């Protein structure tokens, strides 16, 4: 008996194989997206842990404050005397300019020299991982040798080895590529540097000292802690010992507070939340499609079900045959889902590795994830078939057998719509009546389209949101000057001193203005003190830029409050103000570096919020230049802003200033300020593009499946129309109008649900992945309209595919059906 039923179900499957395959593919896309994207998340988490372990990323990093340095060995001596420290290494880090030529094009980029132990003779904290068995640089080479960070080398397609120019006119040989844990993902604290414009060069410590012209000094210490050691206690001892022995301030950073580590380890789980939402909607769409198909299939077999009940067959036996169809759909969906999942996973991995290159990337088969997805994909069609079958076997056999049962029972809107006057003749009104006479089928099809279009809307909206956020940020900083730049000096210099004046008077510079940038820790203030009484106090490290609020060249835009020359207040980004919960006139507590009697120290004060600016990066804060004196930095500058003079390019400015010997540490275009953000969002954008492709394919698949089911289900109606001389093209046109009406409603609902999904992802999910950026939700309506037109065209044109079946219909055979 079981074999007979299986053969019977296979016969049913052959009769409806197109619909079964289409539903199977629909399920496969849901299974594949969930399993594939979730597998990538697990691969990333596994590979991140192993890559960090292989390169021994630091637990603490201590840097000499304000660009200072100390004699080599002094930081190591301090570390050796503190309990709880396992291993440590001294380094010398400094910024420079890197120049090279790639395919005849000149590349001038921000460079960072990392002088460290590269001998390979003993374990090193924050070690490098050599790419393709690159050679290790030799310390005593006549020409300094370096390793180039893999991200920069890959972006610019640098050869395996070659030469670079650093510091204006110092030639170095790079002998290969490498990565180091703090540069697996390039994210700077101010968001200004990324893989395309930050060239990290690893070189032996002695070579770095020679290149910088600072022999015998270091400015950085990286260390790992013993198990159970108190990081806060070790941090305090480091700072205290450095201040007492060397008279310097140490800035100590934990691994967990490192921007690149936060982005590297936090983004996979945040991405997974978005993946789950997308997969859930796709599964819902697949479930509605399967339910719609199975309901129609069962209703087409209602006479056979009625006959089975009339001869005394038990309901549980009758259920088996259609249930086997659901099993076949589920099995097909699982098989195709594994293939789709792996295709999505490996395509997504290539996108992920372009942004964050991990030296160890393992891709084990995620059996648990695929089992979950396949179990859900298998259950969806089985449950979808079970529900209409159980409804069918509750009908009395006499009702199931008689032909009047063909009409929809209960809930039909046909009688209601028949009373509504519609324009046109009977054929022109037919698409409306077809939709209304079976509201349940129409509703299920509508939900299927709505879920798919909602995902497409949200994916397109995220892309335009990223673009709007970057464009608005650049527009705010550039002030209408696309080549505006910042010259970062290597120390604090008097505004009237030669270092600043040489920059201002350089022939390649115009509209130059001296300014000051200082790091500060800022938090909301209360009547009881700093953050007291607040359940979850927020304190942020901000870059406070002192600029002339009366300048006619550039000042920040005040969306709230006002900029007043001489005002003691601070201007916060809208994102920072919202995070602090403050507005104009409220106070914040600022802990900042201060210069007292020529020595650096830290000071804490309360400042009013003078205004709010619209730049999306919350790290940017501003104060009037006159207030620098209250911090001890009056008449000093450590940056100069300007634009290139007529006839000069930004590269001309970089070359002229960097080789001038005026204390210039960096020349950077302000349009590069979002480079690391662009790099980090590139990964999400790539995944969203992949998702959009599959969603568009899903919409086409559902439209094709719906058209096929309509043609099969209404074969007798169509045969009657043909018998009365109505041409095939008119029948296809009616089917297209019916699909188009459904598509228009789905576009409206999909747009609403998609916008809600976009808001959830942009305002709740993305801020967790990139907390320093206030997303500006934006929708490019022309892009949305074009996408929806394509979706509507696919829905409307879908009836053309089963048109061949209509043309070859044997009309007498369809009309000779005995009911």
C-alpha positions in Angstrom: 0.0 0.0 0.0 2.8 2.4 0.8 4.5 1.7 -2.5 1.3 2.3 -4.3 0.8 5.6 -2.6 4.4 6.6 -3.3 3.9 5.9 -7.0 0.6 7.8 -7.0 2.4 10.8 -5.4 5.2 10.6 -8.0 2.5 10.7 -10.7 1.1 13.9 -9.1 4.6 15.3 -8.9 5.1 14.7 -12.7 1.9 16.4 -13.4 2.9 19.5 -11.4 6.7 19.2 -11.6 7.1 22.9 -12.7 5.3 24.2 -9.6 7.1 21.7 -7.3 10.6 22.7 -8.7 9.6 26.4 -8.3 8.5 26.0 -4.7 11.7 23.9 -4.0 13.8 26.7 -5.4 11.9 29.2 -3.3 12.7 27.2 -0.2 16.3 26.7 -1.3 16.8 30.4 -1.5 15.6 30.8 2.1 17.6 27.8 3.3 20.7 28.9 1.4 20.7 32.5 2.5 20.3 31.6 6.2 22.7 28.7 6.2 25.3 30.3 3.9 25.4 33.7 5.6 25.3 32.1 9.1 28.2 29.8 8.1 30.2 32.8 7.1 29.6 34.3 10.5 30.9 31.2 12.2 33.9 31.0 9.9 34.7 34.6 10.7 34.5 34.1 14.5 36.6 30.9 14.4 39.2 32.5 12.1 39.4 35.7 14.1 40.2 33.8 17.3 42.8 31.7 15.6 44.4 34.6 13.7 44.7 36.7 16.9 46.2 33.7 18.7 48.7 33.0 15.9 49.9 36.6 16.0 49.7 37.2 19.8 47.7 40.4 19.8 48.4 42.5 22.8 46.2 42.7 25.9 47.4 46.2 26.7 49.2 48.9 24.5 51.0 51.8 26.2 51.9 54.8 24.0 53.9 57.8 25.1 51.5 60.7 25.0 51.5 63.8 22.7 54.0 62.4 20.2 56.8 62.0 22.8 59.4 59.2 23.1 61.6 57.7 25.7 65.0 55.9 25.6 64.9 52.4 24.3 64.7 49.9 27.2 63.0 52.2 29.7 59.4 51.0 28.9 60.6 47.3 29.0 62.3 47.9 32.3 59.0 49.3 33.8 57.1 46.3 32.4 59.6 43.8 33.9 58.9 45.2 37.4 55.1 44.8 37.3 53.4 41.6 38.4 50.9 40.1 36.0 52.7 40.9 32.8 53.6 37.9 30.7 55.4 39.2 27.6 56.2 42.6 26.3 57.9 44.3 23.3 58.9 47.9 22.7 58.2 49.6 19.4 58.6 52.9 17.6 55.6 54.0 15.6 55.3 57.3 13.7 53.4 58.6 10.7 54.9 59.4 7.4 54.1 59.8 3.8 54.5 57.0 1.3 54.9 57.6 -2.4 55.0 55.0 -5.2 54.0 54.6 -8.8 51.5 52.0 -9.9 50.9 51.4 -13.6 52.2 54.8 -14.3 49.9 56.5 -11.8 51.4 58.3 -8.8 50.2 57.2 -5.4 50.7 59.4 -2.3 49.3 57.9 0.8 49.4 58.2 4.6 52.1 55.9 5.9 52.8 54.4 9.3 56.1 53.0 10.2 56.0 50.2 12.8 59.5 49.6 14.2 59.6 46.2 16.0 61.4 43.0 16.5 61.2 41.2 13.2 64.1 38.8 13.7 61.7 35.8 14.2 64.1 34.4 16.8 61.6 34.5 19.7 57.9 35.0 20.2 56.8 38.6 19.7 53.7 40.4 21.0 51.7 41.7 18.0 53.8 39.7 15.6 53.5 39.9 11.9 52.2 37.1 9.7 54.2 36.8 6.5 52.2 36.5 3.3 53.4 33.9 0.7 56.5 33.2 2.6 57.8 36.8 2.4 61.4 37.4 3.4 62.0 39.1 6.8 63.6 42.5 6.6 67.3 42.7 7.5 68.1 45.2 10.2 71.5 46.3 9.0 70.7 46.7 5.3 72.2 49.7 3.5 68.7 50.6 2.2 66.0 50.2 4.9 63.9 47.1 4.3 60.2 46.9 5.2 57.1 44.7 4.9 53.9 46.3 3.4 50.5 45.7 5.0 48.6 43.3 2.8 45.4 45.5 2.6 47.3 48.4 1.1 49.3 46.2 -1.2 46.3 44.4 -2.5 44.2 47.5 -3.0 46.9 49.1 -5.2 48.0 45.8 -6.7 51.6 46.3 -5.7 54.1 43.7 -7.0 55.6 41.1 -4.6 58.5 43.4 -3.9 59.8 46.8 -4.9 60.7 50.2 -3.7 58.8 53.0 -1.9 59.7 56.6 -0.9 58.9 57.6 2.7 59.3 60.8 4.6 59.6 62.9 1.4 62.8 61.6 0.0 63.9 58.4 1.9 63.9 55.3 -0.3 63.1 51.9 1.2 62.9 48.4 -0.2 59.8 46.3 0.6 60.6 42.7 0.6 57.1 41.3 0.9 53.6 41.6 2.4 52.5 40.9 6.0 49.6 41.5 8.4 49.6 42.4 12.1 46.6 41.9 14.4 45.8 45.6 15.0 45.7 46.1 11.2 43.6 43.0 10.2 40.9 45.6 9.8 41.9 49.2 9.2 39.8 51.4 11.5 41.3 54.6 12.9 39.8 56.4 15.9 38.7 59.3 13.7 37.6 57.1 10.8 39.9 58.9 8.4 42.1 56.1 7.3 41.4 52.8 5.5 43.2 50.1 3.5 43.4 52.4 0.4 45.1 55.4 2.0 47.0 53.9 5.0 50.3 52.1 4.1 51.5 50.3 7.2 55.2 49.5 6.9 56.8 47.0 9.3 60.5 47.3 9.8 63.2 46.4 12.4 63.3 48.8 15.3 66.8 50.1 14.4 65.7 50.9 10.8 62.6 52.8 12.1 64.8 54.8 14.3 67.1 55.7 11.4 64.2 56.6 9.1 62.7 58.9 11.7 66.0 60.5 12.7 65.4 59.5 16.3 68.1 57.0 17.2 67.8 55.0 20.4 64.2 55.8 21.3 60.8 54.1 21.4 57.3 55.3 22.0 55.2 52.3 22.3 54.9 49.1 24.4 52.7 46.1 23.7 52.2 43.4 26.3 50.2 40.3 27.2 48.9 39.5 30.7 49.2 36.4 32.7 46.0 34.5 33.3 43.9 36.1 36.0 45.9 39.4 36.0 43.9 42.6 36.7 44.2 44.8 33.5 43.1 47.9 35.4 45.7 47.4 38.1 48.5 46.9 35.6 47.4 49.9 33.6 47.6 52.1 36.8 51.0 50.8 37.6 52.3 51.5 34.1 51.1 55.1 34.1 52.4 55.8 37.6 55.8 54.2 36.9 56.3 56.1 33.6 55.4 59.4 35.2 57.8 58.9 38.1 60.7 57.4 36.2 60.6 59.2 32.8 58.3 62.1 33.5 55.9 61.2 30.6 52.2 60.4 30.3 51.3 57.0 29.0 48.1 56.4 27.1 47.1 52.8 27.8 44.7 51.0 25.5 43.1 47.6 26.1 42.6 45.1 23.3 38.9 45.4 23.7 39.0 49.2 23.3 41.0 49.0 20.1 38.8 50.3 17.2 40.0 47.7 14.7 39.4 44.9 17.3 35.9 46.2 18.0 35.1 46.3 14.3 36.7 42.9 13.7 34.9 41.0 16.5 31.7 42.9 16.8 30.5 43.1 13.2 30.0 39.3 12.6 27.3 39.0 15.3 25.7 42.3 14.3 25.6 41.1 10.7 24.1 37.8 11.9 21.1 39.7 13.3 20.5 41.3 9.9 20.9 37.9 8.2 18.4 36.3 10.5 15.8 39.0 9.8 16.3 38.6 6.0 16.1 34.8 6.2 13.0 34.9 8.4 11.2 37.0 5.8 12.3 34.8 3.0 11.2 31.7 4.9 7.8 33.4 5.5 7.5 34.1 1.8 8.4 30.5 0.9 5.9 29.3 3.5 3.1 31.4 2.0 4.0 30.2 -1.5 4.0 26.5 -0.4 0.7 27.0 1.4 -0.8 28.6 -1.6 0.3 25.9 -3.9 -0.7 23.0 -1.6 -4.1 24.5 -1.0 -4.7 24.7 -4.8 -3.4 21.2 -5.3 -5.7 19.8 -2.6 -8.7 21.6 -4.0 -8.0 20.3 -7.4 -8.2 16.8 -5.9 -11.3 17.4 -3.9 -13.4 14.9 -6.0 -10.8 12.2 -5.5 -10.8 12.9 -1.7 -14.6 12.9 -1.6 -14.7 9.5 -3.4 -12.1 8.1 -1.0 -14.2 9.2 2.0 -17.4 7.9 0.3 -16.0 4.3 0.1 -15.0 4.4 3.7 -11.2 5.2 3.6 -10.1 6.8 6.8 -9.0 10.5 6.8 -5.5 9.7 8.1 -5.0 7.4 5.1 -6.3 10.0 2.7 -3.9 12.6 4.0 -0.8 10.5 3.1 -0.9 11.1 -0.7 -0.8 14.9 -0.7 1.5 14.8 2.3 4.0 12.9 0.2 4.0 15.8 -2.3 5.0 18.1 0.6 7.8 15.7 1.5 9.0 15.8 -2.1 9.0 19.6 -2.1 10.8 19.6 1.3 13.5 17.2 0.1 14.1 19.0 -3.1 14.3 22.3 -1.2 16.9 20.9 1.2 19.1 19.5 -1.6 19.0 22.7 -3.6 19.3 24.7 -0.3 22.7 23.2 0.5 24.0 24.0 -3.0 22.6 27.6 -2.8 24.0 28.0 0.7 27.5 27.0 -0.3 27.4 29.3 -3.4 26.3 32.2 -1.2 28.9 31.4 1.5 31.9 31.3 -0.7 30.8 34.4 -2.6 30.3 36.3 0.7 33.7 35.1 2.0 35.4 36.8 -1.0 33.7 40.1 0.0 34.6 39.7 3.6 38.2 39.0 2.9 38.6 42.1 0.8 37.8 44.3 3.8 39.3 42.3 6.8 42.1 40.0 5.7 42.7 37.3 8.2 45.9 35.2 7.9 44.1 32.1 9.0 40.6 31.6 7.5 39.0 28.2 8.2 35.8 27.1 6.5 34.5 23.9 8.2 31.1 22.6 7.2 28.6 24.0 9.7 26.5 20.9 10.1 24.4 22.4 13.0 23.4 25.5 11.0 22.6 23.5 7.9 20.6 21.1 10.0 18.5 23.9 11.4 17.9 25.5 8.1 17.1 22.2 6.4 14.7 21.1 9.2 12.8 24.4 8.9 12.8 24.2 5.1 11.5 20.6 5.3 8.8 21.5 7.8 7.5 24.4 5.9 6.0 22.5 2.8 4.9 19.6 5.0 2.9 21.8 7.3 1.7 23.9 4.4 0.2 20.8 2.7 -1.1 19.4 6.0 -3.4 22.3 6.8 -5.5 22.4 3.6 -5.7 18.5 3.5 -7.1 18.5 7.1 -9.7 21.0 6.0 -10.6 18.9 3.0 -11.2 15.7 4.9 -13.6 17.5 7.2 -16.0 18.2 4.3 -18.9 15.7 3.8 -18.3 13.3 0.9 -21.5 14.4 -0.8 -20.4 18.0 -0.8 -16.9 17.1 -2.1 -18.3 15.1 -5.0 -20.9 17.4 -6.4 -19.8 20.0 -8.9 -21.2 23.0 -7.0 -18.4 22.5 -4.6 -16.0 23.9 -7.2 -17.1 27.4 -6.2 -15.3 28.9 -3.3 -17.2 28.5 -0.1 -17.4 30.9 2.7 -15.5 34.2 2.7 -15.7 34.7 -1.1 -16.0 38.4 -2.0 -17.5 37.5 -5.3 -21.1 38.4 -4.3 -19.9 41.6 -2.8 -17.8 42.7 -5.7 -20.5 41.9 -8.1 -22.6 44.7 -6.6 -19.8 47.2 -7.2 -20.0 48.8 -10.6 -16.8 48.3 -12.5 -15.9 50.0 -15.8 -15.5 48.0 -19.0 -17.0 44.8 -20.4 -16.9 41.4 -18.8 -13.4 40.5 -20.1 -12.0 43.8 -18.7 -13.6 43.2 -15.3 -12.4 39.6 -15.2 -9.0 40.2 -13.5 -10.6 42.0 -10.7 -13.2 39.3 -10.1 -10.6 36.5 -10.3 -8.7 38.2 -7.5 -11.8 38.7 -5.4 -13.5 35.4 -5.8 -10.7 33.5 -4.0 -9.5 36.0 -1.3 -7.4 33.4 0.6 -5.4 32.5 -2.5 -5.0 36.2 -3.4 -3.9 37.1 0.2 -1.3 34.3 0.3 0.2 35.3 -3.1 0.2 38.9 -2.0 2.1 38.1 1.2 4.6 36.1 -0.8 5.4 39.1 -3.0 5.3 41.6 -0.2 7.9 39.7 1.9 10.3 39.6 -1.1 9.8 43.2 -2.1 10.2 44.4 1.5 13.7 42.8 1.6 14.6 44.3 -1.7 13.5 47.8 -0.5 15.5 47.5 2.7 18.6 46.3 0.9 18.4 49.2 -1.6 17.6 51.6 1.3 20.7 50.6 3.2 22.9 51.2 0.2 21.5 54.7 -0.2 21.7 55.3 3.5 25.5 54.5 3.5 26.0 56.8 0.5 24.0 59.7 2.1 25.9 59.3 5.4 29.2 59.5 3.6 28.2 62.3 1.3 26.7 64.5 4.0 29.8 64.0 6.2 32.1 65.0 3.4 29.9 68.0 2.4 30.0 69.3 6.0 33.8 69.1 6.3 34.7 70.3 2.8 32.6 73.5 2.8 32.4 73.5 -0.9 36.1 73.0 -1.4 36.6 69.4 -2.7 40.4 69.5 -2.2 40.4 71.0 1.3 43.2 69.4 3.4 44.7 69.2 6.8 48.4 69.4 7.6 49.2 67.6 10.8 52.4 68.8 12.5 54.7 66.5 14.4 54.4 68.6 17.6 52.9 71.8 19.0 54.3 74.9 17.5 53.7 78.6 18.0 51.3 80.0 15.5 53.9 82.7 14.6 56.7 80.1 14.5 58.5 79.0 11.3 56.9 75.6 11.3 53.3 77.0 11.0 54.3 80.0 8.9 56.2 78.0 6.3 53.0 75.9 5.7 50.8 79.0 5.5 53.2 80.8 3.1 54.0 77.8 0.9 53.1 78.6 -2.8 51.0 75.5 -3.1 48.7 76.5 -0.2 46.0 79.1 0.0 43.3 79.9 2.6 45.4 78.4 5.2 44.4 78.6 8.9 46.2 77.3 12.0 44.2 75.2 14.4 44.5 72.7 17.2 43.2 69.2 17.7 43.3 67.5 21.1 41.8 64.2 22.3 39.4 64.5 25.2 37.2 62.2 27.2 33.6 63.5 27.4 30.6 62.5 29.4 27.2 63.9 30.4 27.2 65.9 33.6 24.6 65.8 36.4 23.9 67.9 39.5 25.7 65.2 41.6 28.8 65.0 39.4 30.1 63.1 36.5 27.4 60.6 35.3 26.2 59.9 38.8 22.7 58.7 39.0 22.8 57.4 35.4 22.2 53.7 35.0 24.5 53.2 32.0 26.9 56.2 31.9 28.4 57.0 28.5 31.8 58.5 28.1 33.4 58.9 24.7 36.9 59.8 23.5 36.3 62.8 21.1 38.7 64.7 18.9 38.2 68.4 19.9 39.2 70.7 17.1 39.9 74.4 18.1 38.9 76.6 15.1 38.2 80.2 14.7 34.4 80.5 15.0 34.6 83.9 13.2 36.5 82.6 10.2 35.2 83.4 6.7 37.0 80.3 5.3 35.3 77.4 7.2 33.4 76.9 10.4 31.2 73.9 11.4 27.5 74.2 10.7 25.3 74.8 13.7 21.9 73.0 13.4 21.1 73.9 17.0 22.5 76.8 19.0 25.0 79.3 17.6 28.7 79.6 17.1 30.1 82.6 18.9 33.7 83.8 18.8 35.1 83.6 22.4 32.4 81.3 23.6 33.6 78.7 26.2 31.2 76.1 25.0 31.8 72.9 23.1 30.0 72.0 19.8 29.0 68.3 19.7 27.9 66.1 16.8 24.2 65.3 16.8 25.0 61.6 17.3 27.2 62.4 20.4 24.6 64.7 21.8 21.9 62.0 21.5 24.1 59.4 23.0 24.9 61.7 26.0 21.3 62.8 26.2 22.2 66.5 26.2 21.1 69.5 24.3 22.2 73.1 23.8 22.8 74.7 27.2 23.4 71.4 29.0 26.8 70.7 30.6 29.2 67.9 29.8 32.3 66.8 31.8 35.5 67.0 29.7 38.8 65.3 30.8 41.5 66.6 28.5 45.3 67.1 28.3 46.6 70.3 29.6 49.9 72.1 29.3 51.0 73.5 32.7 54.4 75.1 33.1 55.7 73.2 30.0 54.6 69.8 31.3 51.7 67.7 30.1 49.0 66.7 32.6 45.3 66.0 32.6 42.5 68.3 33.7 38.7 67.8 34.2 36.2 70.6 33.7 32.5 71.2 33.0 31.7 72.8 29.7 28.3 74.0 28.3 27.1 72.6 24.9 27.1 75.7 22.7 25.8 74.1 19.6 25.1 70.9 17.7 26.7 70.2 14.3 25.3 67.7 11.7 28.5 65.7 10.9 27.5 62.0 11.3 30.8 61.1 12.9 30.3 61.6 16.7 34.0 61.8 17.4 34.2 65.3 15.9 33.8 68.1 18.4 34.7 71.8 18.1 35.6 74.7 20.3 36.6 78.3 19.5 40.3 78.8 18.9 40.5 81.4 21.7 39.6 78.7 24.3 42.8 76.8 23.6 44.5 79.0 26.1 42.3 77.7 28.9 43.8 74.3 28.3 47.3 75.7 28.3 47.8 75.7 24.5 47.3 79.3 23.7 49.0 80.6 20.5 50.0 77.1 19.6 48.9 74.9 16.7 49.4 71.3 15.7 47.4 71.3 12.5 46.9 73.7 9.6 43.9 73.6 7.2 43.8 74.9 3.7 43.1 74.3 0.0 45.6 74.0 -2.9 46.5 77.2 -4.6 45.4 77.7 -8.2 47.4 75.5 -10.5 48.3 73.1 -7.7 46.8 69.7 -6.8 46.5 67.9 -3.5 49.5 65.7 -4.4 51.5 68.9 -5.1 50.8 70.1 -1.6 51.7 66.8 -0.1 55.0 66.6 -1.9 55.9 70.2 -1.3 55.1 70.2 2.4 56.4 66.8 3.3 59.8 67.4 1.8 60.2 70.9 3.2 61.5 69.9 6.7 59.0 72.1 8.5 57.8 69.5 11.0 55.0 68.2 8.9 53.9 64.7 9.9 50.9 64.2 7.5 49.0 65.9 4.7 45.6 64.5 4.3 42.6 65.5 2.1 39.4 65.9 4.2 37.5 63.9 1.5 39.4 60.9 2.9 37.9 61.4 6.3 35.5 58.5 5.9 37.9 56.1 4.2 37.9 53.5 6.9 34.1 53.7 7.2 33.8 53.2 3.5 36.0 50.2 3.8 34.1 48.7 6.6 30.7 49.4 5.0 32.0 47.9 1.7 31.6 44.5 3.3 28.0 45.0 4.3 27.2 46.5 0.9 28.7 43.5 -0.9 26.6 41.1 1.1 23.5 43.2 0.5 24.2 43.2 -3.3 24.4 39.4 -3.2 21.1 39.3 -1.2 19.4 41.6 -3.6 20.3 39.4 -6.6 18.7 36.3 -4.9 15.6 38.3 -3.9 15.1 39.6 -7.4 15.4 36.0 -8.6 12.9 34.9 -5.9 10.4 37.5 -7.1 10.6 36.2 -10.7 10.3 32.7 -9.5 7.2 33.4 -7.4 5.6 35.3 -10.4 6.4 32.4 -12.7 5.0 29.8 -10.3 1.8 31.9 -9.7 1.2 32.2 -13.4 1.7 28.5 -14.0 -0.7 27.6 -11.2 -3.3 30.0 -12.5 -3.1 28.5 -16.0 -3.4 24.9 -14.8 -6.2 25.7 -12.3 -8.3 27.7 -14.8 -7.8 25.4 -17.8 -11.5 24.8 -18.2 -12.3 28.5 -17.9 -9.7 29.3 -20.6 -11.0 26.5 -22.8 -14.5 28.0 -22.6 -13.1 31.5 -23.6 -11.2 30.0 -26.5 -14.4 28.1 -27.6 -16.2 31.5 -27.8 -13.4 32.9 -30.0 -11.4 34.9 -27.5 -7.7 34.8 -28.7 -4.9 33.5 -26.6 -3.2 36.9 -26.4 -6.3 38.3 -24.7 -6.3 35.5 -22.1 -2.6 36.2 -21.4 -3.3 39.9 -21.2 -5.9 39.3 -18.5 -3.5 37.1 -16.5 -0.9 39.9 -16.8 -3.4 42.5 -15.6 -4.3 40.3 -12.7 -0.7 39.8 -11.8 0.0 43.6 -12.2 -2.9 44.5 -9.9 -1.5 42.1 -7.3 2.0 43.5 -7.8 1.0 47.1 -7.4 -0.6 46.3 -4.0 2.5 44.2 -3.1 4.8 47.1 -4.0 2.9 49.4 -1.6 2.9 47.0 1.2 6.4 45.8 0.5 7.5 49.5 0.5 6.0 50.0 3.9 7.3 46.9 5.5 10.7 47.4 3.8 11.0 50.9 5.2 10.3 49.6 8.7 13.0 47.0 8.1 15.4 49.6 6.9 14.8 51.8 9.9 15.4 48.8 12.2 18.7 47.9 10.5 19.9 51.5 10.1 18.9 52.9 13.5 19.3 49.8 15.7 21.6 47.2 14.1 24.2 49.3 12.2 24.9 51.7 15.2 26.0 48.6 17.2 28.4 47.6 14.4 29.7 51.2 13.7 28.8 53.0 16.9 30.7 56.2 16.1 28.5 57.0 13.1 25.0 58.4 13.1 23.3 56.9 10.1 21.4 59.3 7.9 18.4 57.2 6.6 17.9 58.0 3.0 16.0 56.4 0.1 16.9 57.1 -3.5 13.3 57.0 -4.8 14.3 56.8 -8.4 16.3 53.7 -7.6 13.4 52.2 -5.7 11.0 53.1 -8.5 13.3 51.4 -11.1 13.6 48.3 -9.0 9.8 48.1 -8.4 9.2 48.6 -12.1 11.4 45.7 -12.8 9.6 43.6 -10.2 6.2 44.6 -11.7 7.4 43.8 -15.2 8.5 40.4 -14.0 5.1 39.8 -12.4 3.2 41.1 -15.4 5.3 39.2 -18.0 5.3 35.9 -16.1 2.1 34.6 -17.9 4.0 34.7 -21.2 6.0 31.6 -20.1 2.9 29.3 -19.8 1.5 30.9 -22.9 2.8 27.9 -25.0 0.6 25.6 -22.9 -2.4 27.8 -23.7 -1.7 27.8 -27.4 -1.5 24.0 -27.5 -4.6 23.4 -25.3 -6.9 20.6 -26.6 -10.2 22.5 -26.1 -12.7 19.6 -26.5 -10.7 17.6 -23.9 -10.8 20.4 -21.4 -14.5 21.0 -21.8 -15.3 17.3 -21.7 -14.7 17.1 -17.9 -17.4 15.2 -16.1 -18.3 16.8 -12.8 
